[in-house]
Amino acid sequence: MNWKSFVETAHAKEYVLPPGWDSKDAIAEQLNCASDSVRRLLAPALKAGTVETGCFPVWDDVTKKIVRVTAYRKTAPKPEAKAAKPAR
């Protein structure tokens, strides 16, 4: 058995972004900007709570290491609080 190959394959399956999350690099590619600009561009949505950020361990096939990846996802719209009825 080739243990190196076994471990790399196991890590590649285990250390992936959770469903629904997009890496900072993938978003930068879609926005045609540098990776360093993504947080600045998403700042209003992050502040409003319509986008959230997270950092996840992900297997990197190039370096053959587990790396931390910053990722973002849209959040579900929060229900607006109803005004309380005045007490009688």
ZIHU-V100831 format. One record per helix or strand of 3 or more residues. SS is the DSSP state (alpha for helix, beta for strand). FROM is the first residue (numbers start at 1). LEN is the number of residues. Records with the same first field share a line. If there is no record, write none. Layout:
BEGIN
SS->FROM-LEN / FROM-LEN
END
This chain:
BEGIN
alpha->3-12 / 24-8 / 35-14
beta->51-10 / 65-10
END
